[in-house]
Amino acid sequence: QVQLVESGGGSVQSGGSLRLSCTISGVTVNSDCMGWFRQAPGKEREGIAGIDSDGSTSYIESVKGRFTISTDNAKATLYLQMNSLKSEDTARYHCATWDALICRGGARYVVHAPLTGAMHAWGQGTLVTVSS
């Protein structure tokens, strides 16, 4: 059984940084397509970044250049480094495992991943609040 547990959320000022972590059990970290999605109050889930088993990454336009997704296989952990945070980044952030086609499809697939049957497992999320 795959389990994902997020941590690292919190409250920061606009322009600040946070690093989210996702500890994963039940699957080898670098063997699957994984990523992060978020859900802001009153809005749909939005995939924001994906990392494939070969290490290739995809980002949606609104976070490109500010967020970095990475893995530490030894620690079975997925990360999301978030810099230059904006108030519109306020949301609950979740890590997830997805079908391989999501990562290979790039950002145009990543953004819709949490709204499709291509999402296999996900965590409860960690809240990020960015104040201006």
C-alpha positions as CSV (number, residue, x, y, z in Angstrom):
1,Q,0.0,0.0,0.0
2,V,1.4,3.4,-1.1
3,Q,1.4,6.1,1.6
4,L,2.5,9.7,1.2
5,V,2.9,12.2,4.1
6,E,3.5,15.8,3.4
7,S,5.2,18.3,5.8
8,G,6.9,21.7,5.6
9,G,3.9,24.0,5.1
10,G,3.4,27.2,7.0
11,S,2.9,30.9,6.8
12,V,5.3,33.2,5.0
13,Q,5.5,36.7,3.7
14,S,5.3,37.4,0.0
15,G,8.7,36.8,-1.5
16,G,9.6,34.2,1.0
17,S,10.5,30.5,0.6
18,L,9.4,27.2,1.9
19,R,10.5,23.6,1.2
20,L,7.8,21.0,1.3
21,S,8.7,17.3,1.9
22,C,6.7,14.2,1.1
23,T,7.8,10.9,2.7
24,I,6.7,7.9,0.6
25,S,6.3,4.3,1.5
26,G,5.1,1.3,-0.6
27,V,6.8,2.4,-3.8
28,T,10.4,3.2,-4.8
29,V,10.7,7.0,-5.2
30,N,12.4,7.0,-8.5
31,S,10.4,4.2,-10.1
32,D,7.2,6.2,-10.8
33,C,5.8,9.5,-12.0
34,M,5.3,11.7,-9.0
35,G,4.3,15.3,-8.5
36,W,2.7,18.0,-6.5
37,F,-0.8,19.5,-6.8
38,R,-2.5,22.2,-4.8
39,Q,-6.0,23.3,-4.0
40,A,-6.8,26.8,-3.0
41,P,-10.1,27.6,-1.1
42,G,-13.0,27.6,-3.5
43,K,-10.9,26.4,-6.5
44,E,-10.2,23.1,-8.3
45,R,-7.2,21.0,-7.7
46,E,-4.3,22.1,-9.9
47,G,-1.2,20.0,-10.7
48,I,1.9,22.2,-10.5
49,A,5.0,20.0,-11.0
50,G,5.9,16.5,-12.0
51,I,9.1,14.4,-11.9
52,D,9.5,11.3,-14.0
53,S,11.4,8.1,-13.2
54,D,14.3,9.4,-15.3
55,G,14.5,12.7,-13.4
56,S,12.9,14.9,-16.1
57,T,10.6,17.5,-14.7
58,S,7.6,19.6,-15.7
59,Y,6.1,22.7,-14.3
60,I,3.1,24.8,-15.0
61,E,3.8,28.3,-16.2
62,S,2.8,30.1,-13.0
63,V,5.4,28.3,-10.9
64,K,8.2,27.8,-13.5
65,G,11.4,29.4,-12.3
66,R,10.2,29.7,-8.8
67,F,9.5,26.1,-7.7
68,T,11.8,23.1,-8.0
69,I,10.7,19.5,-7.6
70,S,13.3,16.9,-6.6
71,T,13.7,13.5,-5.0
72,D,16.0,11.9,-2.5
73,N,15.8,8.2,-3.2
74,A,17.8,7.2,-0.1
75,K,15.4,9.1,2.1
76,A,12.3,8.0,0.0
77,T,11.3,11.6,-0.1
78,L,9.9,14.0,-2.7
79,Y,10.6,17.7,-2.3
80,L,9.1,21.0,-3.6
81,Q,11.3,24.0,-3.1
82,M,9.2,27.1,-3.4
83,N,10.9,30.5,-3.8
84,S,9.5,34.0,-4.4
85,L,6.2,33.0,-3.0
86,K,3.1,35.0,-4.0
87,S,-0.2,35.4,-2.3
88,E,-1.8,33.4,-5.1
89,D,0.3,30.4,-4.1
90,T,-1.8,30.1,-0.9
91,A,-3.3,26.6,-0.9
92,R,-3.1,23.1,0.5
93,Y,-0.3,21.3,-1.2
94,H,-0.4,17.5,-1.8
95,C,2.1,15.1,-3.2
96,A,0.9,12.3,-5.5
97,T,1.9,9.4,-7.7
98,W,0.6,9.5,-11.3
99,D,0.4,7.4,-14.4
100,A,3.7,7.6,-16.4
101,L,1.8,9.4,-19.2
102,I,1.3,12.4,-17.0
103,C,5.0,13.1,-16.6
104,R,5.7,12.3,-20.3
105,G,3.0,14.6,-21.4
106,G,4.6,17.6,-19.7
107,A,3.0,20.6,-18.1
108,R,-0.2,20.4,-20.2
109,Y,-0.9,17.0,-18.6
110,V,0.5,17.8,-15.1
111,V,-2.0,20.7,-14.6
112,H,-5.0,18.4,-15.1
113,A,-3.5,15.3,-13.3
114,P,-5.4,15.6,-10.0
115,L,-8.7,15.9,-11.9
116,T,-8.3,12.6,-13.8
117,G,-8.2,8.9,-13.1
118,A,-4.4,9.1,-13.7
119,M,-3.7,9.8,-10.0
120,H,-2.9,6.7,-8.1
121,A,-2.3,7.9,-4.5
122,W,-1.9,11.2,-2.7
123,G,-1.4,12.5,0.8
124,Q,-3.5,14.6,3.1
125,G,-1.6,17.8,2.2
126,T,0.2,20.6,4.0
127,L,-1.1,24.2,4.2
128,V,0.8,27.1,2.7
129,T,-0.3,30.6,3.5
130,V,1.4,33.5,1.8
131,S,0.6,37.0,3.1
132,S,1.3,40.2,1.1
